[in-house]
Structure formats: C-alpha cells, structure tokens
Amino acid sequence: MVTARQHQLNKVYYLAGQNFFVFGSSAVYFAILWYIALKTSSGTWMMLATLSTSLPQILISLWAGVWADRSDRRKLIMLASGLVTGLTLIIAVIFLFGYRDLWLLLCISAVRSIGSGISTPAGNALLPDLADPDELTRLNGLNQMIAAILLLITPLVSGYILGSLGILFIFVVDLFTAIFGITAIGLIKIPKSQIETSDQIKEGQRKTWQEIMSGLKYIRQSSFLTAFMLLTCLAFVLVAPSSQLSTLYVKRTFGTGVWRLTLNELLWTIGATMGGLYLTTHKKIKRPVALIAGAISVSGVAFAVMGLPEPFWFYLAFMLISGICMPLIQGVSNILIQQNVAKATMGRVFSVLQIVSTGIYPVAMLFFGPLADHVPIAMILVVTGVLEIGVGLLFYQTMRRKLQI
C-alpha cells in the first residue's frame, strides 16, 4: 500500500530522475555536436551525428515499448541508464588514451541513443501510474518546464567545459547525473499489483514480436492515432533542418565561436522554458488540438524567418519563438495519448510516437544533411518553414474531424 505522502514523493522522484537524465544526456549531446561542427564544418558529418543520435533509438523503440508494457518500468529505466553510462565511460576512456577519432564520438552518441530509445517510452508510460488523471496536464507541463530550465544551464556548462577544459570532462558530468537519476527513480514505490510477476514478464518476452504487431495494429485500427502519427511524422521531418543544422548554420552565417553556439542553444531553451511554464499553469488544456496545430504553424513561421538575411540577435529572437512551441507540441501530444490510450498499450504507442517525432530526424537528415553541402541552409529553412505552416493547418482540420470536436 502506497501512503499519501509516498504518492506525492513518487512524483518528486520521477521529475528529479527524468531530468537528471535529461541534463546529463544534453550535456554530452551538445558537446559532441559542437565538437564535430567546429572540427569539420560539414553537412555530411552533421548528418552522421544525427544518424548516430537517432537511428539506434528508432531500431530499439518498438521492442522498448513492449518491455515498458510488460515489465517494471522503474527497473527498465534504471537498467538502461546504468548500462548506457557505463558504455559511455568505456568509450570515453579509449578516447582519453589517444584514439581521438570522430567515429568514437559517433559510437558514444549511438550508445546513448539506444538508452533513450528504451527509457523514454518507459518514462512516459510510468507517469500515469504515479499521477491521477486530472494531474497529467500539470505534471507533463512541470516536467517540460524543469527539463527546459536544466537545458538552459546545459549549453552554458557544455560551452564552458568544451572551451576551457575539453570534451572529456563532459563525461564526468554525465556520470554524476546518471547516478543521481538512477537513485531518484529507484526511490519510487508502486503497489505490487501494478507490477507484473516474473512469470508474466517471461511470458511477455516470449511474445515480444506478437506484442509489437498488436501495438501497431492498435494504432492502425484507431483513425485518430493513425492520422495523429502520420501528421506528427511529417511535422518533425520539417523540424529536422532547424533542429539538426542550426549549429552549422550559425557557424557558416554568423561566424565561428563556442559563445555563438551557446547562445543559439540558450535562446531556444529559454523559449522551451516559457512553453513548459505555460503548460504548468494550466490544470487542463481546453483545446489541445488547436494548441498543437498553432504551435506547429508558429514554428514554421519562425523557421522561415530564421532563414532570411538578418542580424544575429534577430535570428536568436525567432530561435526563442521556436523553442516556445516545442514543449507545447510534445507536452500536449503526450497528454492526448495519456488520456485516450489504454494503459496496457501505452508503452507501445509512446514508442511509435518517439519514432515519428524525434526518431524521424535521421531519416530526414539523410536528405537534408548532404543537401546542406550544396544548397544554402537559409533556403532550406525558408522552404521547410513554409511547409510546416501548412502541416499545422492540416493537423487542425484533420484532428478536429477525427475527434469530432
């Protein structure tokens, strides 16, 4: 039996654990991305960095969704985070002893991507086990806001360490955040009735492929989920250039300097903090479809303007606007699924959402990465921004019809 006090503590531990992981992973991500951008100034290398960050996550996500539905989600998150941190340190030690090939950094990104692919759907599916239905909007918003605040600090930390101490010290930060995160998740207590027995887990493991197919069938049979996933996929394909090529765009357009790359991430994160704060202050989102559609369209406007000739500060202003939109898209999308999908299939649905959102970046970058070596990134931003506006309008019309609102 979980007491009322433990029920409240569970939510605190969840938010702490998830965001320790976010902080450590983001520090490593920024350091590796900036290091590669400054060393190569190549769109193709940025494509490889994106592939190593996202492709393993896509490959593992469907299985991870089944594991999240068939096992103790807390232990799954802890195990994935622990293994990823250990493997990251091993590769970092190899890097330390002189074998400083960029491919090693791509290996670190790939290992971390596998960990994210396992822990993200498990974390999203765990939250409804810890919170009452009327708390989901506030807690999703609070989680987005805390993550954004931490990401506000992360570029500063990564920029300072990369510029002053070197990339290897980033992995020390990652080690400590992983230890704190695993400890926090381990302190969560859930009634045994909500956790399957080992026999049930073994049976679920024997039927993993069948469960994957049943999850996909569940989505296919729901006209709402099918349309939602397709439109989300299209929206995030168009987000890819602004997300994955902004570092290279800043370097090519405004000049070399870690401080510029830091400000680029910092302004986006300030915007994401504001978007998360908006969700936190609302107990319930009355028109979630309109909010998601509006955020997609405003993102498109921001991307298009970012590609126009302008001073650096003007570019940063619209980077901030795009940052505001992202937690609104992601947070409200999570709420829609948590409120409209059965708990027994929630992990698998979130794994598919992960694939069609952030996981779609490597597929998109197979096109946009090499393209950036032949076409100005500014032009790519303008075209994808205009198309994103259209996707936002299509999302609004389609989802209203599917949900009959």
C-alpha positions as CSV (number, residue, x, y, z in Angstrom):
1,M,0.0,0.0,0.0
2,V,1.4,3.4,-1.0
3,T,0.7,6.2,1.5
4,A,-0.5,9.7,0.5
5,R,3.0,11.0,1.4
6,Q,4.7,8.4,-0.7
7,H,2.3,9.2,-3.6
8,Q,3.5,12.8,-3.5
9,L,7.1,11.8,-3.2
10,N,6.8,9.4,-6.2
11,K,6.1,12.4,-8.4
12,V,9.0,14.3,-7.0
13,Y,11.4,11.4,-7.5
14,Y,10.0,10.9,-11.0
15,L,10.6,14.5,-12.0
16,A,14.1,14.5,-10.4
17,G,15.2,11.3,-12.0
18,Q,13.9,12.1,-15.5
19,N,15.5,15.5,-15.5
20,F,18.9,14.4,-14.2
21,F,19.0,12.1,-17.2
22,V,18.0,15.0,-19.4
23,F,20.7,17.2,-18.1
24,G,23.5,14.6,-18.5
25,S,22.4,13.4,-21.9
26,S,22.0,17.0,-23.2
27,A,25.5,18.0,-21.9
28,V,27.0,15.1,-23.9
29,Y,24.9,15.8,-26.9
30,F,25.8,19.5,-27.2
31,A,29.5,18.8,-26.6
32,I,29.7,16.1,-29.3
33,L,27.6,18.1,-31.8
34,W,29.6,21.3,-31.3
35,Y,32.9,19.5,-31.4
36,I,32.1,17.8,-34.7
37,A,30.7,21.1,-36.2
38,L,33.8,23.1,-35.2
39,K,36.2,20.3,-36.4
40,T,34.5,19.6,-39.8
41,S,32.1,22.3,-40.8
42,S,30.4,19.6,-42.9
43,G,26.7,19.0,-43.5
44,T,27.5,15.3,-44.2
45,W,29.2,15.0,-40.8
46,M,26.2,16.6,-39.1
47,M,24.0,14.0,-40.9
48,L,26.2,11.3,-39.4
49,A,26.0,12.8,-36.0
50,T,22.2,12.9,-36.3
51,L,22.1,9.3,-37.6
52,S,24.1,8.1,-34.6
53,T,22.0,10.0,-32.2
54,S,18.6,8.9,-33.5
55,L,18.8,5.8,-35.7
56,P,19.6,3.3,-32.9
57,Q,16.7,4.9,-30.9
58,I,14.3,4.1,-33.8
59,L,15.6,0.5,-34.1
60,I,15.1,-0.3,-30.4
61,S,11.9,1.7,-29.8
62,L,9.3,-0.9,-30.8
63,W,10.9,-3.5,-28.6
64,A,11.3,-0.9,-25.8
65,G,7.6,-0.2,-26.0
66,V,6.8,-3.8,-25.4
67,W,9.3,-4.0,-22.5
68,A,7.7,-0.9,-21.0
69,D,4.3,-2.6,-21.1
70,R,5.5,-6.0,-19.8
71,S,8.0,-5.1,-17.1
72,D,8.7,-2.9,-14.1
73,R,9.1,0.4,-15.8
74,R,11.3,1.8,-13.0
75,K,13.8,-1.0,-13.2
76,L,13.8,-0.8,-17.0
77,I,14.7,3.0,-16.8
78,M,17.4,2.3,-14.2
79,L,18.9,-0.6,-16.1
80,A,19.0,1.3,-19.5
81,S,20.6,4.4,-17.9
82,G,23.2,2.4,-16.0
83,L,24.3,0.4,-19.0
84,V,24.5,3.5,-21.2
85,T,26.5,5.4,-18.7
86,G,29.0,2.5,-18.3
87,L,29.5,2.0,-22.0
88,T,29.9,5.8,-22.5
89,L,32.7,5.9,-19.9
90,I,34.4,2.9,-21.5
91,I,34.4,4.6,-24.9
92,A,35.5,7.9,-23.3
93,V,38.5,6.2,-21.7
94,I,39.5,4.9,-25.2
95,F,39.2,8.5,-26.5
96,L,41.3,9.7,-23.5
97,F,44.2,7.4,-24.3
98,G,44.9,9.0,-27.6
99,Y,42.5,7.3,-30.1
100,R,40.7,10.6,-30.9
101,D,38.8,9.7,-34.0
102,L,35.4,11.4,-34.5
103,W,33.9,8.0,-35.1
104,L,34.4,7.2,-31.4
105,L,32.1,10.2,-30.6
106,L,29.6,8.8,-33.0
107,C,29.8,5.5,-31.1
108,I,29.0,7.3,-27.9
109,S,26.0,9.0,-29.5
110,A,24.7,5.7,-30.8
111,V,25.0,4.0,-27.3
112,R,23.2,6.9,-25.7
113,S,20.5,6.7,-28.4
114,I,19.8,3.1,-27.5
115,G,19.4,4.1,-23.9
116,S,17.0,6.9,-24.8
117,G,15.0,4.6,-27.0
118,I,14.4,2.3,-24.0
119,S,13.9,4.8,-21.2
120,T,11.8,7.5,-23.0
121,P,8.6,5.3,-23.7
122,A,9.1,3.7,-20.3
123,G,9.2,7.1,-18.6
124,N,6.2,8.5,-20.4
125,A,4.2,5.3,-19.7
126,L,5.3,5.4,-16.0
127,L,3.8,8.8,-15.3
128,P,0.1,7.7,-15.4
129,D,1.0,5.1,-12.8
130,L,2.1,7.8,-10.4
131,A,-0.4,10.6,-11.0
132,D,-4.2,10.9,-11.0
133,P,-5.8,11.7,-14.5
134,D,-6.5,15.3,-13.5
135,E,-2.8,15.8,-12.6
136,L,-1.4,14.8,-16.0
137,T,-1.5,18.2,-17.7
138,R,0.2,19.9,-14.7
139,L,2.8,17.2,-14.3
140,N,3.6,17.0,-18.0
141,G,4.0,20.8,-18.1
142,L,6.1,20.8,-15.0
143,N,8.3,18.1,-16.4
144,Q,8.7,20.1,-19.7
145,M,9.5,23.2,-17.7
146,I,12.1,21.6,-15.4
147,A,13.7,20.0,-18.4
148,A,13.8,23.3,-20.2
149,I,15.3,25.1,-17.2
150,L,18.0,22.5,-17.0
151,L,18.6,22.8,-20.7
152,L,19.0,26.5,-20.1
153,I,22.1,25.6,-18.0
154,T,23.3,22.8,-20.1
155,P,24.6,24.8,-23.1
156,L,26.5,27.1,-20.7
157,V,28.0,24.1,-18.9
158,S,28.9,22.4,-22.2
159,G,30.2,25.6,-23.7
160,Y,32.4,26.3,-20.7
161,I,33.7,22.8,-20.4
162,L,34.3,22.3,-24.1
163,G,36.1,25.7,-24.5
164,S,38.1,25.6,-21.3
165,L,38.6,22.0,-20.1
166,G,38.0,19.8,-23.1
167,I,35.3,17.4,-24.2
168,L,36.4,14.6,-21.8
169,F,35.2,16.4,-18.7
170,I,31.7,16.3,-20.1
171,F,31.6,12.6,-19.4
172,V,32.4,13.2,-15.8
173,V,29.2,15.4,-15.5
174,D,27.3,12.6,-17.3
175,L,28.4,10.1,-14.7
176,F,27.2,12.0,-11.7
177,T,23.9,13.0,-13.2
178,A,23.3,9.3,-14.1
179,I,24.0,8.2,-10.5
180,F,21.6,10.8,-9.1
181,G,18.9,10.0,-11.7
182,I,19.0,6.2,-11.1
183,T,18.9,6.8,-7.3
184,A,15.8,9.0,-7.7
185,I,13.9,6.5,-9.9
186,G,14.8,3.7,-7.5
187,L,13.1,5.5,-4.6
188,I,9.7,5.4,-6.4
189,K,7.3,2.9,-4.8
190,I,4.4,1.4,-6.8
191,P,1.9,-1.1,-5.5
192,K,2.9,-4.7,-6.3
193,S,-0.5,-5.2,-8.0
194,Q,0.7,-2.7,-10.7
195,I,3.9,-4.6,-11.4
196,E,3.7,-7.9,-13.3
197,T,5.2,-11.0,-11.8
198,S,8.4,-12.6,-13.2
199,D,6.3,-15.4,-14.8
200,Q,4.2,-12.8,-16.6
201,I,7.3,-10.9,-17.8
202,K,8.8,-14.1,-19.2
203,E,5.6,-14.9,-21.0
204,G,5.6,-11.4,-22.4
205,Q,9.2,-11.8,-23.5
206,R,8.3,-14.9,-25.4
207,K,5.6,-13.0,-27.2
208,T,7.5,-9.8,-27.9
209,W,7.1,-9.8,-31.7
210,Q,3.4,-10.5,-31.4
211,E,3.1,-7.7,-28.9
212,I,4.9,-5.3,-31.2
213,M,2.5,-6.2,-34.0
214,S,-0.5,-5.9,-31.8
215,G,0.6,-2.4,-30.8
216,L,0.9,-1.3,-34.4
217,K,-2.5,-2.9,-35.1
218,Y,-4.0,-0.9,-32.2
219,I,-2.7,2.3,-33.8
220,R,-3.8,1.3,-37.3
221,Q,-7.3,0.5,-36.1
222,S,-7.7,3.9,-34.5
223,S,-8.3,6.6,-37.1
224,F,-7.3,9.2,-34.6
225,L,-3.9,7.6,-33.7
226,T,-3.2,6.8,-37.4
227,A,-3.7,10.4,-38.5
228,F,-2.0,11.8,-35.5
229,M,1.2,9.7,-36.0
230,L,1.3,10.5,-39.8
231,L,0.9,14.2,-39.3
232,T,3.3,14.3,-36.4
233,C,5.9,12.5,-38.5
234,L,5.5,15.0,-41.3
235,A,5.8,17.9,-38.9
236,F,9.0,16.6,-37.4
237,V,10.6,15.8,-40.7
238,L,10.3,19.5,-41.4
239,V,11.6,20.4,-38.0
240,A,14.8,18.4,-38.7
241,P,16.8,21.2,-40.5
242,S,16.2,23.8,-37.9
243,S,17.0,21.3,-35.1
244,Q,19.9,19.5,-36.6
245,L,21.5,22.1,-38.9
246,S,21.2,25.2,-36.7
247,T,24.7,24.7,-35.3
248,L,26.2,24.6,-38.7
249,Y,24.0,27.4,-39.9
250,V,25.2,29.7,-37.1
251,K,28.9,28.8,-37.8
252,R,28.6,29.4,-41.5
253,T,26.4,32.5,-41.4
254,F,27.4,34.4,-38.2
255,G,31.0,33.2,-37.5
256,T,33.0,30.7,-35.5
257,G,32.8,30.7,-31.7
258,V,31.6,28.5,-29.0
259,W,29.8,31.5,-27.5
260,R,27.6,31.8,-30.6
261,L,26.7,28.1,-30.5
262,T,26.0,28.5,-26.8
263,L,23.6,31.5,-27.4
264,N,21.9,29.5,-30.2
265,E,21.0,26.7,-27.8
266,L,20.4,29.1,-24.8
267,L,17.7,31.1,-26.6
268,W,15.9,28.0,-27.8
269,T,16.0,26.7,-24.2
270,I,14.7,29.9,-22.7
271,G,11.8,29.6,-25.1
272,A,11.2,26.0,-24.2
273,T,11.2,27.0,-20.5
274,M,8.4,29.5,-21.3
275,G,6.4,26.9,-23.2
276,G,6.7,24.4,-20.3
277,L,5.7,27.1,-17.8
278,Y,2.6,27.8,-19.8
279,L,1.5,24.1,-19.5
280,T,2.3,24.1,-15.8
281,T,0.0,27.0,-15.1
282,H,-3.0,25.2,-16.7
283,K,-4.8,22.4,-14.9
284,K,-6.4,21.4,-18.1
285,I,-5.9,22.3,-21.8
286,K,-9.3,23.0,-23.2
287,R,-8.4,22.9,-26.9
288,P,-5.4,20.6,-27.2
289,V,-5.7,20.1,-30.9
290,A,-5.8,23.8,-31.6
291,L,-2.8,24.4,-29.3
292,I,-0.7,21.7,-31.1
293,A,-1.7,22.9,-34.5
294,G,-1.0,26.5,-33.6
295,A,2.4,25.6,-32.2
296,I,3.3,23.7,-35.4
297,S,2.3,26.7,-37.6
298,V,4.1,29.3,-35.4
299,S,7.2,27.0,-35.5
300,G,7.0,27.1,-39.3
301,V,6.9,30.9,-39.3
302,A,10.0,31.0,-37.0
303,F,11.9,28.6,-39.2
304,A,11.2,30.6,-42.3
305,V,12.2,33.9,-40.8
306,M,15.4,32.4,-39.3
307,G,16.5,31.7,-42.9
308,L,16.1,35.3,-44.0
309,P,19.1,37.7,-44.0
310,E,19.2,39.3,-40.6
311,P,21.4,40.3,-37.6
312,F,22.4,37.5,-35.2
313,W,20.2,38.9,-32.4
314,F,17.1,38.8,-34.8
315,Y,17.8,35.2,-35.6
316,L,18.1,34.4,-31.9
317,A,14.7,36.0,-31.3
318,F,13.0,33.6,-33.6
319,M,15.0,30.7,-32.3
320,L,13.4,31.6,-28.9
321,I,10.0,31.5,-30.5
322,S,10.6,28.1,-32.0
323,G,11.7,27.0,-28.5
324,I,8.4,28.1,-27.0
325,C,6.5,25.9,-29.5
326,M,8.3,22.6,-29.0
327,P,7.2,21.8,-25.4
328,L,3.6,22.8,-26.4
329,I,3.7,20.3,-29.3
330,Q,5.4,17.5,-27.3
331,G,3.8,18.0,-23.9
332,V,0.2,18.3,-25.2
333,S,0.7,15.4,-27.5
334,N,1.8,13.3,-24.5
335,I,-1.3,14.4,-22.7
336,L,-3.6,13.5,-25.6
337,I,-2.2,9.9,-25.6
338,Q,-2.2,9.5,-21.9
339,Q,-5.8,10.5,-21.8
340,N,-7.0,8.5,-24.8
341,V,-4.9,5.3,-24.8
342,A,-5.3,2.2,-22.6
343,K,-2.5,1.7,-20.1
344,A,-1.8,-1.8,-21.3
345,T,-0.7,-0.5,-24.7
346,M,0.6,3.0,-23.7
347,G,4.3,2.0,-23.8
348,R,4.0,0.7,-27.4
349,V,2.1,3.8,-28.5
350,F,4.7,6.1,-26.9
351,S,7.5,4.1,-28.6
352,V,5.8,4.8,-32.0
353,L,5.4,8.4,-31.1
354,Q,9.1,8.6,-30.3
355,I,9.9,7.1,-33.7
356,V,7.7,9.5,-35.7
357,S,8.8,12.6,-33.7
358,T,12.5,12.9,-32.6
359,G,13.3,9.4,-34.1
360,I,12.5,10.6,-37.6
361,Y,15.4,13.0,-37.7
362,P,18.0,10.6,-39.1
363,V,15.7,9.7,-42.0
364,A,15.1,13.3,-42.7
365,M,18.8,14.1,-42.4
366,L,19.8,11.5,-44.9
367,F,18.3,14.1,-47.3
368,F,18.9,17.4,-45.6
369,G,22.5,16.7,-44.4
370,P,24.1,16.2,-47.8
371,L,21.7,18.9,-49.3
372,A,23.2,21.4,-46.9
373,D,26.6,21.0,-48.6
374,H,25.2,22.0,-51.9
375,V,22.2,24.4,-51.1
376,P,22.3,27.3,-48.6
377,I,20.9,26.2,-45.3
378,A,19.0,29.5,-45.2
379,M,17.0,28.4,-48.3
380,I,16.3,25.0,-46.6
381,L,14.9,26.8,-43.5
382,V,12.6,29.1,-45.5
383,V,11.1,26.2,-47.6
384,T,10.6,23.8,-44.7
385,G,9.2,26.7,-42.6
386,V,6.5,27.4,-45.2
387,L,5.6,23.7,-45.5
388,E,5.4,23.5,-41.7
389,I,2.8,26.1,-41.6
390,G,0.7,24.1,-44.0
391,V,1.1,20.9,-41.8
392,G,-0.2,22.9,-38.8
393,L,-3.3,23.8,-40.7
394,L,-3.8,20.3,-41.9
395,F,-3.3,18.9,-38.4
396,Y,-6.0,21.2,-37.1
397,Q,-8.6,20.3,-39.7
398,T,-7.8,16.5,-39.6
399,M,-7.8,16.1,-35.8
400,R,-11.0,18.1,-35.4
401,R,-12.7,15.7,-37.8
402,K,-11.2,12.6,-36.2
403,L,-12.1,13.6,-32.6
404,Q,-15.4,15.2,-33.7
405,I,-14.7,18.5,-31.9
